[in-house]
Amino acid sequence: MIDHAWSGGWGFGDEKVEPGVYVLVLECAGEKTAPLELIVEQSEILAQIKAQFRFEREGAITKSTHVPIVLTVDNGSQETIRFPRRGAMAEGISLELVRKEPAFHSGLFFPWEKLSHSNTIPDTYSWDFPEIPSVTLKPGEHFEQHLLLEDAFSFDQAGDYHVTFATVFSVLVGEKDGPFADVCPIRISAGGSASFVVTDADNTTSSRYSEK
């Protein structure tokens, strides 16, 4: 599978993934890595941990409207899970913004200075680095992180926009010597999008009175 730039490498996209043996090759500027064989197994834990971005507002807004966004993680498994806070382990939050007219498309990251930081960044997240800022959820627990769209992007002109937030969690499931240790960290993706009709000023009040 050929991926594209920094937005790739987080999964199989829209392809249906079946258990089996896969061969991974990374390519950049004509250089390729040696083939790496991966064994993909089915795991119920992937369906029991839910992560998403929820836009608290969408639809008609003005350029100055605050747009809160909530990143949520729900642990529906019977195991305790742990994952780095956004920004630690260089796990950031990506944004994609598309405007219809005039045509505009941009991909960027949520500002790193508004996320967590860690002085320790190992190659792989594991139980051996308790100093990394992390979130621990017991079975049935829920996590939320509140964000603002304007901290990353400001609407500079009116138009129809579609905004997407995405991130990927490296998740430790259970304990270091538990049944999931050999396959951890498990990668769980989170995404969410919303559409906006952005105007220069709020004409709702004047329009309502003019109709009377």
N, C-alpha and C positions, 0 to 999 in steps of 0.2 A: 504494500500500500504506500502510495506517495502522499506525504503530508506537506503542508505549506507554512513556512515561517514559524513565528513564535506561537501562533494560535493552534498549531498541530501537536501531535504527539501525546494527546490526552485520551485517546481511545480509538474506536473504529468508526466514528461518525455515524452515518445512518445504516451502515452494514449490519446485518444480523450476525452475531457472533455465536459460533457453536463450539462446544468443547472439542479439544483436539490439539494437534501439534502445529505451531506457527513458526515461521522463520522471520526474524526481524533484521532489517538492514537499514541503517541511517545513511542519508546522502546529503551532501552540501557542497556546492561549487565543484561538482564532478568527482568529489572524493567519497568513497563508500567504506563503511565499516565491514568487518568480517561478519558473515551470517551468524546470528545467535538463535538457537532453537528454544522456543518457549512452549511449555505445556499449559494449556488453558483448561481449567476444571470448573464445573458448575458448583456454585456455593450459594446456599439460601441466605447467607448473611448479607449479600449484596442487595437483596430485596427488603431487608429488615432495617436498614439504615437509610433514612431519607434526608436529603439535603436540597435546599432550593433558595432562590432569591424571590422575595415577595415585594412588589411595588405597592406602596400604600396609596399611591395616587396615579391616575393615568387619564387619558382623554384630553379634554379641553383645558388648557392652562395658559398662563402668560409667561413671558421670558423670565420673570422674577419669582415665579411660584416655587415654593419649596417642595421637593419630591423625596420623601423618605423611602428608604429601601431596607428591608429586613432580611438578613441571611439567617436561615434556620436549619438546625440539624436535629432530627428525632431518632433516638436509639430505640428501635422496636425489637431489638434482639435480646437474648438472655445473657449476653456478655457485657462486661464493662468495656467501653471503647475510649480511645484517647487519640487526639489529633492536634497538630500545631495550630496556634492562632494565626489568622491571616497576616502575612508579612514575615513571620518566622519561617525558617527553612526555605526562604525565597518563594513561598507559595502565595502569590499575589491574587488580585482580582482583576480580570480583564473586562473591558467594555467594548462594545461595537455599537456605533451610531450611524444610522442611515436616514438621510433626508430625501424626500422625493423631488421637490422643486424649490429652488435650484438643486440639482443633483449634488449630493455630498455623502461621503463614506469615510469613516475614521475608526481605527482600532487603537486603543490605548489601555494603559493600566491605571487602576485606582492609585492615587498618590501613596507611595511607600511610606512617607513620613506620617501618614494618618493611620498606619497599621502597626502591628507589633514588630519588635526587633529582637534578634538573638545574637549574642557574641559567638555562639557555637552553631556552626552549620555543617553537620556531617554529610557525607554522600547519601546516606539513607537514614530516615527517621526510625528510631528504635527505642526500646526501653532503656538503653544504656546512656541516654542523655536527658536526665530529669530536669536539667537547667533550661531546656528549651521551653519558652512560653507555650503552654498547651491547655486544652480543654479536656476534662474527663467527664464522661457521662455514664452513669449506671443504667441498668436496664430500665426502660420507660422514661428516662429523663430527656429534657428538651433544652436546646441552646439557641440563643438569639444574639445577633450582632447588628446594631442599628447604624445605618449609613445614610448619607445625603448625596443625591446625584450632583448637586452643585459643587461639592468638594472635588469632583473629578472633571465636570464638564458644565459649561454654561451655554444656554441657547443664545446664540448671537443674532439670530433673525427668525422671523416667523416662518412657519412651514409645518409639514407633516413629518414627524420623526418616528423611528422605531429604535428602541434602546434595549440592548441585551447585556446582562451581567453574567459572568461565569467564573468559576474557580474549581480547583481539584484538591481534595483532601487526601493526605496520606494517613490512613487510619490503622491504629494498633487495636486488635481485637483480643480481649481476654488478657491472660498473663504471659510473661516471657516464656514460661515452660508449658503453656496451654496448647490445646489442639489446633489453634490457628497460627501459632508462632511461625511455622515454616512458610506461610504464604503472606505474612505481614511485612511491610505495610500494604494494606489493601487500598486501592485508589477509588475514591467515591467522588463523582462529579456533581456539581450544583450549577443550576442555571435558572434564568428567569428573564422575561422580556415584557415590554409594554409599549404601546403606541400613544403618541401625543399629537394633538393639534395645537401648535404654539402660536399665540397672537402677541402683538406688541403691547397691548393694554387690555384690561378687563372691561369688556363692553356688555357684560351680562346685565348689570343693573340698568344701564341706559336703554338696552334693548327691551327689557321687561316692562319698563315704564312707557315706552313708545308704543307698545302693543295695546295698552289700556285705552 
